[in-house]
Amino acid sequence: MGTAKPKRAIKPAWYGVKTLFRMEAVGKPVARDIAYDATVSLVEERVVLFKARGFAAAIRAAEREARRYARLRYVNPYGQRVSMRYLGACEAFELYEAPGEQAEVFSTTEVVSKRIPDRTVVDQRLGARVDEKADRARRRIVMNREFSGSARRDGDPAMGPP
């Protein structure tokens, strides 16, 4: 009768797990300014580090953390409640070294046609270049009023706490 080899414990490793969220304002605004845009929502890509014993464990931990993070609620500068939801999508990357300065914490690849220009690839992966000031103003609908101030009725957007 032979003896079975004991299972080797899987050593914990570091994983960067990317999760996706969507935020939108809910309810009637108490004030509107020129930046108010009821048609927009904000998508957040978030990478969080986890120490786990494999990809499945890292993803389970990330999904738990994502559901907790998505419970965050606050009021925007227009007096509306901002709700966030986890989109149920994540992607994990095992770090090849311990986290620290200049350590790669996430990497993903995609096969694309050689005919697609570099600028198109950048725009698709990171978003098209936008006017920073205009983009910041449009984001007010999902920003926390505590940090960005209240909207002024029919005026320019206040870009900071009152």
N, C-alpha and C positions, 0 to 999 in steps of 0.2 A: 504494500500500500504506500503510495507516494504522498508526499506532503505538498499541499498547494502553497505556492509562493504568496506571501502577504502582498496585498495591493499597495503600491507606492502612493503616498499622499501627493496630490497635485499641489505644487508650491504656488502660493498666491502671487499674482503678477498685477502690474498696473494696467488699467484700460482707460482710454478716453472714449466716452460714449456720447455721441451727438443725438440730441432729441429736438423735435420740432414742436412749436407752439404757435397759437394764433390768438391775438388779442383784439377785442372790439368794444366800442362804447355802446352802452345799453341805456335806453330811456331818453326822455326829452331834455334837451339842453336848457339850462337856466339863463345862459348868455351865449352869444355867437360873436365871433370877430371875423376878419377877412380870411383867416387861416382855417376856419371851421369847414370840415368836409365830412359829411355823414356817410360817404360812400367808401371810405377806406378802413382797412384793418391792418394790423401789423403782424408779420410772421417773424418769429425769433428762432434762430438756430442756436442751440446751446450745447457746449461740450463740457462735460463734467468728468472728473477723474474718480475711478473706483479701484480698490484693491480687491481682487476676486480670484477664485480658483477656476478660471475658464471664461470663455465668451458668454455662455448661457447664464452663469451667475452674475457676470457684470451687467448684462442686459436686464436681468430681473431686478437688480439693485437700481439701475438707471430708471426703469419704468416705475418703480416705487417712488423714487425721488422726483420723477417728472410729474406724477399725479399729485404729490405734495406741493411742488412748486406751482402747479397750475391752479391751486386753490387760492393763490394770491389775489386779493381784490382791493381796489382803491377807487377814488373819485378823480376824474380828469378835470382840467381847468374849466370845463363847461358845466360842471356839476353832475355829470353822468357817471354811472358806475361802469368801471372797466372790468370785463370778464376775460379770463384766459382759459384756453383749453389745450390739453396735450393732444397732438394729432395722431398719437398711437404709432409713430414711426421713429425708429432709432437705428443707429449704426455704430458698431464698436470697432476699436482699433487697439491692439495690444502694443503697449510701449516697449521698446527694445532696451530701454534704460530707465532707471528711476527718475521721477520728475525732478526737474531742477532747471536752472537757467539754460536756455537754448535746447532743451530736450523736446523732441517732437512728441506732441500729445495727441495728434490726430492726423490721419492721412487717408484719402480716398482717391480712387482713380476711375476714369471713364474712358472708353474707346470712342474717339471722334474722327470724323472724316478729315483728311489732310486739306480738303478744300474749304473747310470752315476757318475764317480768319481769326487770328489771335484775339482781336478786340471783341468778336462775337462770343468766343469761349469765355473771356473774362466777364462780359456782360451777363451771360447766362449763369455763370457760377457765383459771381459776387454782386450782380445787379448792375444795371447801366449807371453810368456817371450821372449825377444829378446836381442841381444847384443846392449846395449844402444848407443855405439859409431857408430856401423855400421848402426843402425836405424836412427840416427841423420844425418849421411852422406846421406842416401837414401832419406831423407825428403828434401834435398836441392832443389830438382826440383820444389817444391811448396813453398819454403821459399822466403821471401822478401829480395832482394839484399841489400836494404838499411840497414838491420840489420845483414845480414850474409856474406856480402862481395861478390866479384865477383869470378867466377870460374877461375882457372888458366888452361891454355891449357895443356892437357895431363899430368897433375900433380896431386899431392895430393889435396884433397879438402881444400880450405881455410875455416876455421871454425870461422870466425868472420869478422868484417869490415876490409877493407884493411888498 
